[in-house]
């Protein structure tokens, strides 16, 4: 037999095919790398766009909120005539509280401008002073009845329109028909500024007062206390029930169709719109059980129902993350199932449970819709002192102020949003720090 002669055309064809295949692979890799670079660029652009929009949102809210933390005040000299306050000289506290302080304030305001004589001008002049001036004088007398008969200087708030004028929200260079402050009022205000009677101070009323029809007297303390009592009821109800349910489902419940149905329903309840829980609270807690409307106890129960699925899911995940070896070691030492859970599994899972609880509470703190359904949208002036007192909460207070026509409520709405966001950020940061502090690597 003779060897076959090599075929140079075949060798050349095979090399050409290999080169073509390699070139095709390079082109494919080049397209793939280009697609990956475009995908990363799209992701970076999306994140940058989201950060810019979030920054714009925060900048807009904060810029509108800053003026709410200052207030325009006037140092008013008032004469506390005994015939107006306590004509009998009894110094009875009820008599002092119901005295005619409005006339005292009116005389003090008119004494500032003796040249103002017409009734219309006097009304416009008195409108520059907030109705809170009457309460400021009354509180001064109640705190120190010895001042009756004396002439004292009291710092009282100006009206919301004058406050907006001082902050630049109402412009002086526009026609009088296009602004709420008259030319005469601007002239009187400038004269008071030249006398040094006007001061811009920190608005402590915003943090110490309840709601009011007058923007310069409105504060968030009532809503903040209502949120506190509501969250307290929510925590006391939802936390033990959710942890107990999670322990049972994860550690003791048999695997059958009933427990599977319960688990599916818990996951579904976590996605139910919050207003549905409000309707449930209205039907059960108020209409059926007759509980007080617009009370933190009802709001807390409604938010507890809404928060339960979130805490249960988080608690089950935390319990599931504990290694089985912990349980096996405890059983090997003779511990009972209850001792294994209470002494070993639950303490190790508690950081994850607390993290889920804080996140669920932060979600509940920002809810508005379910609380509107149970009447917590009512106008509440007094600061609540318990879970049974009528109250509102911060999100609902923001909703009420945003719907008010007065320009001064815009800045107070933004300021209340900043306070609410501060609480939410604080709670979420606490959850992250708690997880980082107590998290264990198995």
C-alpha positions in Angstrom: 0.0 0.0 0.0 1.2 3.5 -0.7 0.6 6.6 1.5 -1.9 9.1 0.3 -0.4 12.4 -0.8 -1.2 15.4 1.5 -3.9 17.7 0.3 -2.7 21.2 0.5 -6.2 22.6 -0.4 -7.8 20.8 2.6 -5.2 22.2 5.0 -5.7 25.7 3.7 -9.5 25.3 3.9 -9.3 24.1 7.5 -7.1 27.0 8.5 -9.4 29.5 6.8 -12.5 28.0 8.6 -10.7 28.3 11.9 -9.7 31.9 11.3 -13.3 32.7 10.2 -14.7 31.0 13.4 -12.2 32.9 15.6 -13.1 36.2 13.9 -16.8 35.4 14.4 -16.1 34.7 18.1 -14.2 38.0 18.4 -17.1 39.9 16.8 -19.6 38.2 19.1 -17.5 39.0 22.1 -17.1 42.6 21.0 -20.9 43.0 20.6 -21.4 41.3 24.0 -19.0 43.6 25.8 -20.5 46.6 24.1 -24.0 45.4 25.2 -22.7 45.0 28.8 -21.2 48.5 28.8 -24.5 49.9 27.5 -26.4 48.0 30.2 -24.1 49.3 32.9 -24.4 52.8 31.5 -28.2 52.6 31.4 -28.1 51.4 35.1 -25.8 54.3 36.1 -28.1 56.8 34.3 -31.2 55.4 35.9 -29.6 55.6 39.4 -28.3 59.1 38.6 -31.8 60.2 37.4 -33.4 58.7 40.6 -30.9 60.5 42.8 -31.4 63.8 41.0 -35.2 63.5 41.3 -34.9 62.6 45.0 -32.5 65.5 45.5 -34.9 67.8 43.7 -37.8 66.6 45.9 -35.9 67.0 49.1 -34.5 70.4 48.0 -38.0 71.7 47.2 -39.5 70.4 50.5 -36.7 71.8 52.6 -36.6 75.2 50.9 -40.3 75.6 51.5 -40.0 74.3 55.1 -37.2 76.5 56.3 -39.4 79.7 56.7 -41.8 77.7 58.9 -39.2 77.5 61.6 -39.2 81.3 62.1 -42.0 83.6 63.2 -42.5 87.4 63.0 -43.2 88.9 66.4 -44.0 92.4 67.8 -43.1 93.8 71.2 -46.4 95.2 72.3 -46.7 97.5 75.3 -50.0 96.7 77.1 -51.6 98.2 80.1 -53.2 95.6 82.3 -56.1 97.6 83.6 -57.7 96.1 86.7 -61.2 97.1 85.6 -60.8 94.9 82.4 -59.2 91.9 84.1 -60.3 91.7 87.8 -62.7 94.5 88.7 -63.5 92.9 92.1 -59.9 92.3 93.0 -60.5 88.7 93.9 -57.7 87.3 91.8 -59.8 84.3 91.1 -58.2 82.2 88.4 -61.4 81.6 86.5 -62.1 85.3 86.5 -58.6 86.1 85.2 -58.9 83.4 82.5 -62.2 84.8 81.1 -61.3 88.5 81.2 -61.6 90.8 78.2 -58.0 90.7 77.0 -59.0 91.5 73.5 -59.8 95.1 74.4 -56.5 95.4 76.2 -54.7 94.3 73.0 -56.8 96.6 70.8 -55.9 99.6 72.9 -52.2 98.7 72.8 -52.3 98.3 69.0 -54.1 101.6 68.5 -51.7 103.4 70.8 -48.9 102.5 68.3 -50.5 104.7 65.7 -52.6 107.6 67.2 -53.0 109.1 63.7 -55.2 106.1 62.6 -58.7 107.2 63.3 -61.2 105.7 60.8 -62.9 102.5 61.6 -61.7 100.8 58.4 -58.1 101.7 59.1 -58.3 100.6 62.7 -59.7 97.3 61.6 -56.9 96.9 59.1 -54.4 97.8 61.8 -55.7 95.4 64.3 -55.8 92.6 61.6 -52.0 92.8 61.5 -51.9 91.2 65.0 -52.5 87.5 65.4 -55.4 86.4 67.5 -52.8 84.6 69.5 -51.8 87.9 71.1 -54.9 87.7 73.3 -53.8 84.3 74.6 -50.2 85.5 75.2 -51.5 88.4 77.4 -53.9 86.0 79.2 -51.1 83.5 79.9 -48.9 86.3 81.2 -51.5 87.4 83.7 -52.3 83.9 84.8 -48.6 83.2 85.4 -48.1 86.4 87.4 -51.4 88.1 88.7 -49.2 90.7 90.4 -48.8 92.4 87.0 -52.4 93.6 87.0 -52.4 97.4 86.9 -48.9 97.6 85.4 -47.8 98.5 81.9 -45.7 95.6 80.5 -44.1 94.6 77.2 -45.4 91.4 75.7 -44.0 89.7 72.6 -46.9 88.5 70.5 -47.2 87.0 67.0 -48.1 89.0 63.9 -50.8 87.7 61.6 -49.9 85.1 59.0 -50.1 87.7 56.1 -47.7 90.0 57.8 -45.5 87.1 58.6 -45.5 86.1 54.9 -44.7 89.7 54.0 -41.8 89.8 56.3 -40.4 86.5 54.9 -40.8 87.8 51.3 -43.5 85.4 50.3 -45.8 88.4 49.7 -44.1 90.9 47.5 -44.4 94.6 48.1 -43.8 95.6 44.4 -47.0 94.1 43.0 -50.3 96.0 42.8 -52.4 96.1 45.9 -55.2 94.2 44.3 -52.9 91.2 43.7 -51.8 90.7 47.3 -53.5 90.1 50.7 -51.7 93.0 52.4 -52.8 96.5 51.8 -50.4 99.4 51.1 -51.3 101.1 54.5 -50.5 97.9 56.3 -47.1 97.7 54.6 -46.4 101.3 55.6 -47.4 100.6 59.2 -45.2 97.5 59.3 -42.2 99.4 57.9 -42.7 102.1 60.6 -42.8 99.4 63.3 -39.6 97.9 61.8 -37.9 101.3 62.0 -38.9 101.6 65.7 -37.3 98.2 66.4 -40.6 96.7 67.5 -40.5 93.8 65.0 -38.5 90.6 65.7 -38.0 87.4 63.8 -37.6 84.5 66.3 -37.5 80.7 66.3 -41.0 79.4 65.9 -41.3 77.2 69.0 -45.1 77.3 68.6 -44.7 74.9 65.7 -43.4 72.2 68.1 -45.4 73.0 71.2 -49.0 73.8 70.0 -51.8 71.8 68.5 -53.6 72.5 65.3 -55.3 75.9 64.7 -57.3 77.7 62.0 -54.6 80.4 62.2 -51.4 79.3 60.5 -49.2 81.3 62.8 -50.7 79.5 65.8 -50.7 76.0 64.3 -48.3 73.3 65.5 -47.6 69.6 65.2 -47.5 68.6 68.9 -51.0 67.3 68.9 -50.4 65.2 65.7 -47.0 64.0 67.1 -48.6 62.9 70.3 -51.4 61.2 68.4 -48.8 59.4 66.3 -47.0 58.3 69.5 -50.1 56.8 71.1 -51.1 55.2 67.8 -47.7 53.6 67.3 -47.6 52.5 70.9 -50.9 50.6 70.5 -49.8 49.2 67.2 -46.5 47.9 68.7 -48.2 46.4 71.8 -50.7 44.6 69.7 -48.8 43.5 66.6 -45.4 42.5 68.0 -46.5 39.7 70.5 -49.1 38.4 68.1 -46.8 38.4 65.1 -43.9 36.7 67.0 -46.2 34.1 68.4 -47.7 33.4 65.0 -44.3 33.2 63.4 -43.0 30.8 66.1 -46.0 28.5 65.7 -45.9 28.4 61.9 -42.2 27.9 61.8 -41.5 25.6 64.7 -44.7 23.8 65.7 -47.3 23.8 62.9 -47.8 20.6 61.0 -47.4 20.7 57.2 -50.9 20.3 55.9 -53.3 22.2 53.7 -54.6 24.4 56.6 -51.2 25.7 57.5 -50.4 26.2 53.8 -53.6 28.1 53.4 -52.7 30.3 56.4 -49.2 31.0 55.0 -50.6 32.0 51.6 -53.2 34.3 53.2 -50.5 36.0 55.3 -48.4 36.6 52.2 -51.5 38.0 50.4 -52.5 40.2 53.3 -49.1 41.9 53.1 -50.1 43.2 49.6 -53.6 44.3 50.5 -54.2 48.1 50.0 -54.1 49.8 53.3 -57.5 51.4 52.9 -59.1 48.0 53.1 -57.8 47.7 56.7 -59.4 51.1 57.3 -62.8 49.8 56.1 -62.4 46.8 58.3 -61.6 49.0 61.3 -64.6 51.2 60.6 -66.9 48.2 60.3 -65.6 46.1 63.2 -64.0 48.5 65.8 -66.3 51.5 65.4 -69.7 50.3 64.0 -69.8 46.8 65.7 -67.8 47.2 68.9 -68.7 50.9 69.4 -65.1 52.1 70.1 -64.4 55.9 70.1 -64.0 57.5 66.7 -60.8 59.4 65.9 -59.0 57.8 68.9 -55.4 56.5 68.8 -56.6 53.1 70.2 -58.7 52.5 67.1 -56.0 53.7 64.8 -53.4 51.6 66.5 -55.6 48.5 66.2 -56.1 49.1 62.5 -52.4 49.7 61.8 -51.6 46.6 63.9 -53.8 44.5 61.5 -51.9 46.0 58.6 -48.5 45.5 60.2 -49.0 41.9 61.3 -48.2 40.2 58.0 -45.0 42.2 57.6 -43.7 41.3 61.1 -44.8 37.7 60.7 -42.9 37.3 57.5 -39.8 39.0 58.9 -39.9 36.9 62.1 -40.3 33.7 60.2 -37.2 34.5 58.1 -35.3 35.3 61.2 -36.3 32.1 62.9 -35.4 30.1 59.7 -32.0 31.7 59.6 -31.0 30.1 62.9 -29.0 26.9 62.1 -30.6 23.6 62.8 -27.5 22.6 64.8 -28.6 25.0 67.6 -31.8 23.2 68.0 -30.2 19.7 67.7 -27.6 20.6 70.4 -30.3 21.9 72.7 -32.4 18.8 72.2 -29.4 16.7 72.8 -28.9 18.3 76.2 -32.4 17.4 77.2 -34.2 20.7 76.6 -37.9 20.7 75.9 -39.2 22.2 72.6 -40.4 25.3 74.5 -37.0 25.7 76.1 -35.3 25.3 72.8 -37.4 28.1 71.3 -37.4 30.4 74.3 -33.8 30.0 75.4 -31.9 29.4 72.2 -33.7 30.0 68.9 -35.7 33.2 69.8 -32.8 35.1 71.3 -30.7 34.4 68.2 -33.5 35.4 65.9 -34.5 38.5 67.9 -32.3 41.0 66.0 -33.9 40.0 62.7 -37.4 40.1 64.3 -36.7 43.6 65.7 -35.5 44.8 62.3 -38.6 43.7 60.6 -40.7 45.2 63.4 -39.1 48.6 63.0 -39.6 48.5 59.2 -43.2 47.6 59.7 -43.7 50.4 62.3 -42.1 52.9 59.9 -44.5 51.8 57.2 -47.4 52.2 59.6 -46.2 55.7 60.7 -46.5 57.0 57.2 -50.0 55.6 56.6 -52.9 58.0 56.0 -55.7 56.1 54.1 -56.8 53.7 56.8 -56.8 56.4 59.4 -59.1 58.7 57.3 -61.7 55.9 57.3 -61.9 55.8 61.1 -62.3 59.6 61.5 -58.8 60.7 62.4 -59.1 63.4 59.8 -61.1 65.5 62.3 -59.9 69.0 63.3 -58.3 68.4 66.7 -57.1 71.5 68.6 -56.2 70.0 72.0 -53.1 67.9 72.5 -54.2 64.3 73.4 -53.0 62.9 76.7 -54.0 59.2 76.2 -54.9 56.6 73.7 -58.6 57.3 74.2 -58.5 61.0 73.6 -59.5 62.4 70.1 -56.4 62.8 68.0 -54.9 62.9 64.6 -51.5 61.8 63.3 -48.7 63.5 61.4 -49.6 62.1 57.9 -53.2 63.2 58.3 -52.1 66.6 59.7 -50.0 67.1 56.6 -53.0 66.1 54.5 -55.2 68.7 56.3 -52.7 71.5 56.0 -52.0 70.8 52.3 -55.7 71.2 51.7 -55.9 74.6 53.5 -56.1 77.7 51.3 -53.8 80.0 53.4 -50.4 80.5 51.9 -48.7 80.2 55.3 -49.9 76.6 55.6 -47.7 75.6 52.6 -44.5 76.1 54.5 -45.9 74.4 57.6 -47.0 71.5 55.4 -43.4 71.2 54.2 -42.0 71.5 57.7 -44.3 68.7 58.9 -43.2 66.6 56.0 -39.6 67.1 57.0 -40.4 66.1 60.6 -42.2 63.0 59.4 -39.3 62.1 57.0 -36.9 62.6 59.9 -38.8 60.0 62.0 -38.9 57.6 59.1 -35.2 57.9 58.3 -34.4 57.5 62.0 -36.4 54.3 62.2 -34.9 52.9 59.1 -31.4 53.8 60.2 -32.1 52.2 63.5 -33.1 49.0 61.7 -29.9 48.9 59.7 -27.7 49.6 62.7 -29.5 47.0 64.7 -29.0 44.4 62.0 -25.4 45.3 61.6 -24.8 45.3 65.4 -26.3 41.9 66.2 -26.1 40.1 62.9 -24.3 36.8 63.2 -22.5 34.9 60.4 -23.1 31.1 60.6 
